[in-house]
Amino acid sequence: MGVLYLYEIINNNILIADKVKYCKNFVSKFRGLMFSKPLKKGEALILEADNEGILETTIHMMFVFFCIDVLWLNSGKMVVDIKKNVKAFTPWIIPKTEAKYIIELPKNTAKHINIGDVIEFRKK
């Protein structure tokens, strides 16, 4: 992804990703994974919504040319929804419940993550 990775993602004391791009501003959230190379093992994107909600955390896969796993977290960083193997060019991926954060991971990374898990992401 050609950026400086300052974050890591941990679930139940297990490192999920150590090359994490944190997207908080409009431009970085809008671009997301569009036109990028597939995520490699250990890479991820965190998108932070301005407010907790469903509409604010609905995503798309337009111009994303690979499959990913997606986690939605509430403001307490608890997993409230998971979608695995989300296909490229899927127009709308809508969480089941309100969320504050979206974590985009390489396909098959979320196989040991469950709804209710509390995810930790922190600066290295």
Secondary structure, 3 states (H helix, E strand, C coil): CCCCCCEEEEECCEEEEEEEEEECCHHHHHHCCCCCCCCCCCEEEEEEEEEEECHHHCECCCCCCCCEEEEEECCCCEEEEEEEEECCCCCCECCCCCEEEEEEEECCHHHHCCCCCEEEEEEC
